Amino acid sequence: MADAPDLPADLLPLHIAALRADRAMTTAREAGGDVEAAREAYLAAADALQAHPFWEERRLAGQHQGFWQASLDAAKAALADEA
C-alpha cells in the first residue's frame, strides 16, 4: 500500500473521536482526574470505531492492518491540523 487507501468518509470522525478520548484519558490520569469516566468515554468511542462495517470487510480481505494504520494516520493528521 504505497499510496494512502480510500477510506469511507464517515470513518475519520470516528477515529478522531477515539484519539481525542484516548488523549483525554491520559490527561485525566496525569492530572489526577476522573480516569474511570474518561476510560468509559474512550471505550465507547473505540467500540463505535471498531463497529464500523468497513473493518469487517477489510479483515475478510486480509487488509485490516494497513487500512487501520492509514485511518490512524489520517486522524492524527486531522488533529494536528486543528492545533
N, C-alpha and C positions, 0 to 999 in steps of 0.2 A: 504494500500500500504506500507507494511513493507520494501520491497526491492525497490530499485530505478527502476522505469519503463523503458522499452525500448523506446527511443526517436529516431526519424529519424535523420540521420547523418547531414542532411542539416539544421536542426533546431538550433543547437548550435551556428553556426556562426551568425545567425540572432539575437539570444538572446544576444550574446556578443556585437554585434553592437548596439543594443538598450541600453544596460547598459553603454557602452562607451559614447554614445550620451547623455544619462542622466547625466553622470558624467561631461561631457564637458559643458552641460547647467548649472549645478551647479557651476562649476569653473568660467564660464563666468559671471554669476550673482555675485559671490563673489568678482571677480576681476574688476567688473565694465566694462566688455567687451560687445561684441555684443550678447546679450541674444537672440534677435529675430532670428539671423542666427543659433544659437545653438539650439533654440527651433524648428526651421524648420527641422534641421538635425535629431533631436530626433523624431519628428513626422513621418518623412519619414522612419526611422529605425523601429519605433513601428508599423507603418502601414504594413511594409514588414513582420515583425514577426507575426502580427495578421492575415495576409492574408494567411499564410501557411495552406494548406488544412487539415493538421493534427488536427488543433484546432476545425474545424467544426465536424470532426469525434468524437473527444472527447466530445464536447458539446452534440451531439446527444446521446452519450453513458452515459451521466451524470458523466463524469470523468475529465472535464476540469480543475477544481481547483487543483486536486492532480498532474496532469501532468504539469500544469503551474508552480507549486511550484518546481517540480523536474527539469524542464527546467531552471528555475531561479537559483536554487542551482547549477546546472551543469555549468551555465555561470559564476556565481560568483567564483566557484572553478577554472575554467579555467583562469579567470583574476587574481586570487590570485597566481596561478602557474607562471604567467608571471612576477610577481613582484619580 
